[in-house]
Structures are given as structure tokens and as C-alpha cells.
Amino acid sequence: MYQRIRDLREDRDISQTKLAKILGMSQTGYSKYETGENDIPTSILIKLALYYNTSVDYILGLTNEKERYP
């Protein structure tokens, strides 16, 4: 899951700082999600899925389909 959120961010060419601002948090806090130091709260998972137009299942590694469900 942690690698997936990093890959999604890098695919969009967005910095941790910019994404953290979008999520309403600090860069340090977001960085800890990408390294696995902190678990990602459900509310942040939902925000990430909406931002990247993907599913929470994809972020969690339950599916390899990036596309959101119809």
C-alpha cells in the first residue's frame, strides 16, 4: 500500500509537500504514510482515491485495477 501511494504521487509528478497541502496536513505527516511509519486513516485513503481517480482497493493492494468501479 505504501509503495502504491508513492507511485501514484510520482506518476502525477506532484511533491509530497503539495499533496500534503491538498490533504490538509504536513509534509512530514504524509511522508510517514509513504514509508509505512504511520497507518493511513480511512478518511485520507478516501481522499487519495478520489484525488487519483482510483479505488481504495487499489491503494490497499486488493486489486491491480487502477480504474475506479463503475
C-alpha positions in Angstrom: 0.0 0.0 0.0 2.8 2.4 0.9 4.6 1.9 -2.4 1.3 2.4 -4.3 0.6 5.8 -2.8 4.2 6.8 -3.6 3.9 5.5 -7.2 0.6 7.3 -7.7 2.1 10.6 -6.5 5.2 10.2 -8.6 3.1 9.3 -11.7 1.4 12.7 -11.3 4.7 14.5 -10.8 3.5 16.0 -7.5 5.6 16.6 -4.5 4.9 15.3 -1.0 4.5 18.9 0.1 1.9 19.8 -2.5 -0.1 16.6 -1.9 0.1 17.1 1.9 -1.3 20.6 1.4 -4.2 19.2 -0.7 -4.9 16.7 2.1 -4.7 19.4 4.7 -1.7 18.0 6.6 2.0 18.5 7.0 4.6 17.1 4.6 6.2 15.1 7.4 2.9 13.5 8.3 2.3 12.5 4.7 5.8 11.2 4.4 5.2 8.8 7.2 2.3 7.3 5.3 4.6 6.6 2.3 7.3 5.0 4.4 4.8 2.9 6.4 5.8 4.6 9.7 2.1 5.5 10.3 -1.0 3.8 9.1 -3.2 5.8 6.7 -6.6 6.8 8.2 -9.7 5.8 6.3 -10.5 9.5 5.6 -7.1 10.0 4.0 -7.5 6.8 1.9 -10.8 8.1 0.6 -9.3 11.5 -0.2 -6.3 9.8 -2.0 -8.6 7.5 -4.0 -10.8 10.5 -5.1 -7.8 12.6 -6.0 -6.1 9.9 -8.0 -9.5 8.7 -9.5 -8.8 5.2 -8.3 -10.3 2.9 -5.7 -9.3 2.4 -2.1 -9.0 -1.3 -3.0 -6.2 -0.4 -5.5 -4.4 1.7 -2.9 -4.7 -1.1 -0.4 -3.4 -3.7 -2.9 -6.6 -5.7 -3.0 -6.8 -5.3 -6.8 -4.4 -4.3 -9.6 -7.1 -2.4 -11.5 -6.3 1.3 -11.2 -9.7 2.3 -12.6 -12.5 3.2 -10.2 -15.5 1.0 -10.1 -18.4 2.0 -12.4 
